[in-house]
Amino acid sequence: MRAIQVREFGGPEVLEPAEVPDPVPGPGQVVVGMAAADVIFLDTLLRSGWGQDIFPRTLPYVPGGGGAGEVLRTGEGVDPAWVGRRVVVRTETGYAEQVVAGAGEIMPVPGGLTAETAAALVHDGVTALMMARLGVPEKREWVLVSAAAGGAGSLLVQLAVDAGSRVVAAASSEAKLALARELGAEVVVDYTQEGWVERVREATGGGVALAYDGAGGRLGLEAFETVADGGRFVTYGTAEGFTDPDKEVARRRAVRVLTPLMDGPPDEATVRESLGRVLELAEEGRLRPVVGATYPLERASDAHRALAARATIGKSLLVVDAERAR
């Protein structure tokens, strides 16, 4: 079968098309024929060799973390009725025509959703919902979402709007800000421009009650400055490195800083419940993943280059099987 392999850590060029054996399901496992594979920024970091202590990868490996498709085969102890069903899969690989996963790592795709829509929610949907539940945006309060046009950020904008919050969206281009407006943001600001923090504080009458940092690093520290005294700051972005606000400043200003990445990956039960919920919200029309870029499997390196260049608006996917993806 076709797959993308990483034989050495490095830049996007190490993502090489390869022919590998079809996977065989073991006890408690299934094989999923992939329609669309999820692509997230973390994939680009792991490909470069980052995070081996947290997310170990043994070379050669097939990148990715899941997507959506159709169950092709089941292993011992798995109900064969799964065969032929459309599913989302969240596992340790994804950039391939077929992936093997535990029966607990798949979930049916609701009838009203395409495989592309479902695949777009596998990681970013779970992240957005978990961040929303952690920060708890409230009715009429100001909420900043940075990296607001990204896969998770665009979903967080929608979740905050759905909660009745007044959203300030921060992103890096007019096209990205236009998307945030379309999704319900009341105020938009280009966070590559000097003075953007002051503009947010002025527009919100002194600062936001809650800020979501989807960028990390310097931009994350600047996002922290948009929070009013007594507010909440949730940081989950890593594109610019981790954000670590001064603890004494946070204490003095009574700002609650939440760093979920430092707590390690969520448990499987939490992930399954969150994924099931975002699929429901999407089927109800309350949550719409914005798929801004799709690539054939062989162009995985182009997907990584676009993410690294911050050129993608919304979500990136690899379309493995165009017929199944519809």
Secondary structure as UniProt FT lines:
FT   STRAND          2..6
FT   HELIX           12..14
FT   STRAND          15..19
FT   TURN            27..28
FT   STRAND          29..39
FT   HELIX           41..47
FT   TURN            48..54
FT   STRAND          66..74
FT   TURN            76..77
FT   HELIX           80..82
FT   TURN            83..84
FT   STRAND          86..90
FT   STRAND          98..102
FT   HELIX           103..105
FT   STRAND          106..108
FT   TURN            111..112
FT   HELIX           115..121
FT   TURN            122..123
FT   HELIX           124..135
FT   TURN            139..140
FT   STRAND          142..146
FT   TURN            148..149
FT   HELIX           151..162
FT   TURN            163..164
FT   STRAND          166..171
FT   HELIX           174..182
FT   TURN            183..184
FT   STRAND          187..190
FT   TURN            191..192
FT   TURN            194..195
FT   HELIX           196..203
FT   TURN            204..205
FT   STRAND          208..213
FT   HELIX           217..224
FT   TURN            225..226
FT   STRAND          227..235
FT   TURN            239..240
FT   HELIX           247..252
FT   TURN            253..254
FT   STRAND          256..258
FT   HELIX           260..263
FT   HELIX           268..283
FT   TURN            284..285
FT   STRAND          291..296
FT   HELIX           297..299
FT   HELIX           300..308
FT   TURN            309..310
FT   STRAND          314..319
FT   HELIX           322..325
//
